[in-house]
Amino acid sequence: MKTNRPLAPETLAAQALGFIDPENGALVPPIHSATTFERPPGGIVGPGYNYTRTDNPTYAQVEALLARLEGGEEALVLASGMSAVTAPFLALGPGDHVVVQDVLYWGVRAWLNDFATHWGLKVQYVSAGDLDALRAAMRPGETKLVWVETPANPLWNVVDIAAAAEIAHAAGARLAVDSTVATPVLTRPLEHGADLVMHSATKFLNGHSDVLAGALITARDDDFWQRIRMVRKDLGMVIGPQEAWLLLRGMRTLHIRVRKACENALAIAQAMQAHPKVTHVLYPGLPDHPGHAVAARQMQGGFSGMLSIRVAGGKEAALETMRRMAVFTSATSLGGTESLAEHRRSTEGPDSPVPDDLIRLAVGIEATEDLIEDLTQALDF
Ligand SMILES: *Cc1c(COP(=O)(O)O)cnc(C)c1O
């Protein structure tokens, strides 16, 4: 039966946009391992595939799905989340001014400080979620890009995307949003006015801790987007065809995984709030979180699978709690089916703004009671 109602995002993801191979009826797209494609003599430039560093047919279905889920015009898959972070900055020029939030995925800050400033990019940091500070930092005509992450690692500050977009646009800048943690299941930044969405597809999008990948989705196919495309090609920031295929496979279950992780994370946050050894629970789903009101407006159906707890007794107590965990695994990363715990301060090093007593929890899709019981017994010493 045909309906006129547009299909829900989870239907689009579960069916990989309804892919059926036109040649043989297969429900799963093939992997094109070719690095090179036949071209008419003299025809290297122009439409069609020519070389995998430029593009590969295995990317097409997953990029189409990403664009559709985010409501963008086009999407690109890249070699890693960090490729997807750096490509838009590399598409800018020396002397350009960018405004970046101060507490966010630490790799972004590290790369900007180590490399981007060396070739003349002017980087200014503003407090995450502070719109007045963002407004004050803008230099009309000179600021080209505003970079935010929401909810942001590892304190889960929430940024009002619509307000940030308005501020960026008023100064002639673009707004890019690292939406790795929210995923298109919970937030669609382009609908709130963002120009570019970035994902570490390594995390929830792939969802099985077995693919390193990044994604960018643009509201518009414009000059800036074409430059980003060139950066991917010229720097070889491409994903392998096998990885692109696995990413599409993983994304078929995105919605069900994200919903279960959100449900688990909220239950854990509530349980941890009642635990005497826990001094703070940082989760936008809790009404006392400073970003809760904006998150409730901007996120649909959940507040993500990520939260942090701060434990009484400082760093040693945090590390001891982690050593005692049996269901949570001590490891970096997030967005997999399995739950992970990490002492971020140790990972990020001495310059990190993260408190010493903080444990970041990346919640998976296990049984809620197993996770809560594990944390409860781990804290009980
Ligand atoms: C992991 C992560 C990145 C970097 O992605 P990689 O795939 O590890 O390169 C960027 N932003 C956020 C929010 C992340 O969690």
The ligand as an SDF file (V2000), in Angstrom:
LIG
                    3D

 15 15  0  0  0  0  0  0  0  0999 V2000
   35.2240   10.3740   19.1010 C   0  0  0  0  0  0  0  0  0  0  0  0
   34.8070   11.7540   18.8710 C   0  0  0  0  0  0  0  0  0  0  0  0
   35.4200   12.5460   17.8920 C   0  0  0  0  0  0  0  0  0  0  0  0
   36.5900   12.0430   17.0660 C   0  0  0  0  0  0  0  0  0  0  0  0
   36.2100   10.9650   16.2690 O   0  0  0  0  0  0  0  0  0  0  0  0
   37.1800    9.7710   15.7950 P   0  0  0  0  0  0  0  0  0  0  0  0
   36.2690    8.8910   15.0150 O   0  0  0  0  0  0  0  0  0  0  0  0
   37.7370    9.1390   17.0340 O   0  0  0  0  0  0  0  0  0  0  0  0
   38.2530   10.3810   14.9720 O   0  0  0  0  0  0  0  0  0  0  0  0
   34.9360   13.8340   17.7040 C   0  0  0  0  0  0  0  0  0  0  0  0
   33.9080   14.3150   18.4220 N   0  0  0  0  0  0  0  0  0  0  0  0
   33.3000   13.5810   19.3690 C   0  0  0  0  0  0  0  0  0  0  0  0
   32.1690   14.1670   20.1320 C   0  0  0  0  0  0  0  0  0  0  0  0
   33.7210   12.2800   19.6270 C   0  0  0  0  0  0  0  0  0  0  0  0
   33.1270   11.5700   20.5830 O   0  0  0  0  0  0  0  0  0  0  0  0
  1  2  1  0
  2  3  1  0
  2 14  2  0
  3  4  1  0
  3 10  2  0
  4  5  1  0
  5  6  1  0
  6  7  2  0
  6  8  1  0
  6  9  1  0
 10 11  1  0
 11 12  2  0
 12 13  1  0
 12 14  1  0
 14 15  1  0
M  END
$$$$
